[in-house]
């Protein structure tokens, strides 16, 4: 196939004008898409070793109901545009493709940057443009003659690492209209430009969400405002609070725990377990209390940051390695349970906004530490 080779700094990639029906045979969808009349595009099976496809699948299909509604509406709108666009080009924007295979490029005559590019043996992974191609699939089914006249502008990355493809996905999808900040937390450990502290905090959030011994297991909202499930706090909000602690106590996390999650996670877990024990009457009772709501959970993480200043407390935890190391310090909170009743909560913690309310709750909890 004819391609233009593009060089930017150390990167080389290709621009291709791909016939629509040829391209549809060469791409794989990692999400399920829906057309009219219940027609579906089934997602391709993702191999265990294909980390990039697994990652994109995780983002695109994290909530089945959300994905079903989003894809149906979006694909329908794009398909309708293809049908009505006459003088306007239906697909003016480029689709980003990736293959781990190293493709052969043979320049044509004196044009060093234009030539023939070999095609991969496998299918392309779509980094950006899955919805456009899904709409094109349904459009080609209904109007095959019209689809044959369409060529798709594509940017192709080949022979690069999986981390490169993941980082490209992050860059392309890191605007508010694409994926949420909560989703982006999942990406920090995979991108080269994220600081060690951000990667560490992101891994801590993942452990708190996934581990069976975490008091926050499955209670962290990893889908931003789109999740319909009962959650307590946005992943991005929890990440921000933990990242602040790591930044503030960088020396402690670097020297004592070497920024290793398996060393620091038990401390965060045991602290939260101690909180749950002390506040058992109100823990998780979100229909009647505000204790495990986002404003209070953020304040609780800030209290943990305060407690990291206490060397005796840290030493006691290192020796005991259990929630008991924190329970005596937090015991006074039991008397505050009634203050977190949903009824009248905002009057007891008046504020102009959430930031101020978190500070008020933080101050109230700190005042009762022993």
N, C-alpha and C positions, 0 to 999 in steps of 0.2 A: 504494500500500500504506500502511496505517496505521503510524505510527511515533511514538516519543517522542523529542523532541530533548533532548539532555543537554549542558549547558555545564559545563566544568571549566577554570578559569583562561582561557587563550586558546583552548582547544580546544572544538570542537563535534563531536559524533558522535550516532548514533541507535541506539535500541533497537527491535528488530523481532521480532515473533512470526511466523516464516515457516513456512507449510505445508511439510512435509518434501519432498514430491514436487516442489513448485514450486522449492524451494531447490536440489535436486539438479540441476535443469535450468539453474540460473544460476551454478553454481560450476565451476571448472576445477581439476583435480588436476595438480600438477607432479611427483608421484611415482607409481610403479606400485604398485598394491595388489592383493592376492590374496584370493580367497574359496575356498569349498569347490569341489572338483571341477576345480580349475585355472582357474576363471573369473578374469578380470583386469580391472582398470580401467587402461587405458593412460594414461600421462601426456600432458597437452596439450603441443603444440609451444610452445616458449617463444621469443618474438621477441627479436631481438638488442637492441632498444631497451628491452625490459622488464627493467630491472635487478633489480627486486624479485623477480620470478618466477625469474630466473636465480639469484639469491642463495639463495632458499629451496630451489630445485632442487639447488643445489650442496651445501647442508647435508643435505637429506633423502636424496639419492641418491649420496653421495660414495663409497660402497662397495656394489656391486651385491648381493653375497652378504649383507652385513649388512642392507641395506634389505629384501631379499626375506624373510629370516627374521624380522626385527623386524615388518614390516607384516603378515605372515601370522599370526603368533601374537597380535599386538595386536588386529588387526581381528577375528580369530576370537573372542577373549575379549569384545570389545565387542558383537559380533553376538549372542553367546550371552546377554549381559546384556539386550539388547533383547528377546530371545525369552522370557526368564524373568521380566522385570520386569512386574508386574501392578499392584499398588497403588503401587509406586514409579515416579516419572517416569523414563523411559528416558534422556532427555537433559536433566538438570537444569542443566548448566553452559552458559554462553554460547559460541557459536562466533564468532570474530572474522573479519570480512570487510573487504576493502579494494577500492575502485575509485578510479582516478585521476580519473574523471568527476565534475564538480560537479553534484550532484543538486538538484532543486527541492523545497523544503519549503513547504507551504501550511498554516498553522495552521487549526485547526477552532474557529470561534466564539471564546469567551473563553479557551479553553485554549491559551495561547500556545506551550506546549511539546509539544502533541500535535497531530498533523495528518497530512496526506497527503504521502508522499515518493515522488518519481518513481523508476523503476527505471533502472539503467544500460543503455546499448545493448549493451555487452559483458558478459562474465562476471565474477563476483567472484573475487578472489584470496583464498585462505584463509590468514590469518595464523596462526590457531591453531584446530585442530579437524579437520585433514585425516583422521585415523584415525577419528574419530567419524562423519564424513560418509561415509567409505568403507564403514564397517560398516553405516551406514544404507542405502547403495546396495544392498548384498547382501541386507539384511533386506527392503527394499522389493521386490526381485526375487522372494523366496520368499513374502512375506506382504504383498501390495499393499494388501489391505483394512485390515490393522492399521496399515500405514505411513500411510494417509490420515488416521488419527486423531491423528498426531503433528505437533506444531508445534515448531519449533526456536527457542529464544531466541538472537538474534543481536545482536551489537554491530557496527555498520557505520561505517567511516571513509571519507569521500569527499573528493574534490577536494584531496587533500594531496599533498605531494611524495613521490617514491620513497624519499628518505632517511627521511621520517617513518615510512613503512610498515616499512622495514628496522629502524629503531630500535625500533618497537613489537614486532617479531618478537624482537629481542634481549631486550627487557625481559620478554616473556612466557616466553621459552625459556631464561632464564639461571639455572635451578636445576639442581642435580646430577642430578635425575631426568630432565631433558630432554636438552639437548645438552651436550657436554663442554666443559671449559675450553679445550681445543685448538680446538674449533670457534669459541669466542667470540673467539679471536685474529683470526679472519677478519673479525670485525665491527667492530673498533675504528675503522678508517678511515671507517666509515659512520655512526657515532653521534655526536651533538653533544656528549655529556657526556664523551667520552674526551679525555684530555689530548693535546697535540701530541706529547709524548714517547712516549706509548703508541701513537699512530697511526704514528709514525715507526718504532718497534721492530716493530710488526706488519707494516709494509711490508718491512722488512729480512728478516723471517722468510719472507715470501712470495717475495722475490727469491732467497733461499737455497734455497728449495724448487723454484722454477720454472726458474731460469736455467740454460742449458746449461753455463756456465762455473763453476757452483757445485760445490765438492767435496761438498756435502750435497744435491745435486739428487735429489729423490724419496726421500730417506732420512729425512725428517722425518715423524713420525706425526701426521697431521692429523685422526685419528678417535679420539683418546683411547685407552682400553684396548680398544676394540671392533675395532680394525683387525686383520685376519689377515695382513697383508702384512709382509714383513721390513723393519723400520724400525730406526733407531738411537736416536732421541730424540723425546719428545713435543713437539709444537709449542708447547704451553703452557710447558714447561720451558725450551726455547730462547728463547722470548719473554721469560720472566722474567729470564734472564741478560742478554740484550741490553738490556732495559729498565733494569736496574740500572746497566749501563755508561753508557747515555745520561743517566740521572739523575745519576750521579756526575760525569760529564764534560759536563754540560749546556752550559757555556760553549764548550767545544771544538766540540760538535756544532752549536750555534746560530751561533757566529761564523764558524767555518771552513767548515762544510758547510750552514749555514742549514736544518738539519733536512731536507735533501733527500736522498732515498735514492739517487738516481743519482750523488751525490757521495760518499756514505759507503760504499755497498755495495762498491765496488772495493777499499777498504782491508780490510774484513772478508773478502772473497773471497781477496785475495792473502795475507792472514795464514793462512787455512785451507789454501790451496794450498801455502804454505811448510811448514806442519805436515805435510801429506800427503807432500811430497817428503822431508823429514827422516825421517819415520816410515813410509816406504813398506813396509818389511817387515811391519808390523803393521796398517797402515791397511786397514780393511774386512775384516780376517780375523777376524770375530767368532765364528767357531766355535772359534778357538784363542787369541784375544787379546781383551782388554777395552778396547782403545784407542778404538774408535769406538762404545762403549756410552755410555749417558746420563751416568753418573757422571763419566767422563773428558771427554766433550764439554762438560759444564758447567764443569769445571775449566779446559778450554782457553779457553773464552770469558772466564773470569775472568782468565786470564793476558793475554789481549788487553787487558782493562781496565787491567792493570798497565802494559803496554807503551805505552799512550796517555799515560803520565806522562813518557815519554822524548821530549823535543823533538828531539834529534838523529835518533832513529829515525823520527819522523814526517816530519822534513825530508827524510831519505834516501828515504822512500817517495814523498813528493810529487815528488821529482826523478826517481825511477826508475819509479815506478808499475808495480811487478812484485813477485812473491813473493821475489825475490832480496834485497830490502830487509830481510826478516825472517830469511832462512835462516841467516845468520851468528849472529844472536842465539839461534836455536833449535838450532844444530848440536849442542850437548851432549846433547840429548834422545836422539840416536841410541843412546847408551850405555844408555838406560833401557828399551829395547825388551823385554828379557827380563822386566822387572818387571811387564809388563802381560799375561803369560801367564794364561790363564783358570785353569789349575791353580795353586792357592795364592794367587790374587790377593787374596782377602779376608783371608788371613793376612798378606800383605805390606802391606796397607792396612787394618789392623783399625779397626773403628768400631762404635758402637752403632746407627747408622742412616746413611741416605744422605747427610744434610747433613754429618755429621762426615767421612764418607768422601770427599766432594767436597773438603772443606777439606784433608784429608791429601794427596790427589792434587795439588791446587793448590799446596800448599807444596812437594811433591817436585819438581814441574815448575819452579816458580819458582827453586828452589835451583840448578838446572842452566842457568839463562839466562846468556848470555855478554855 
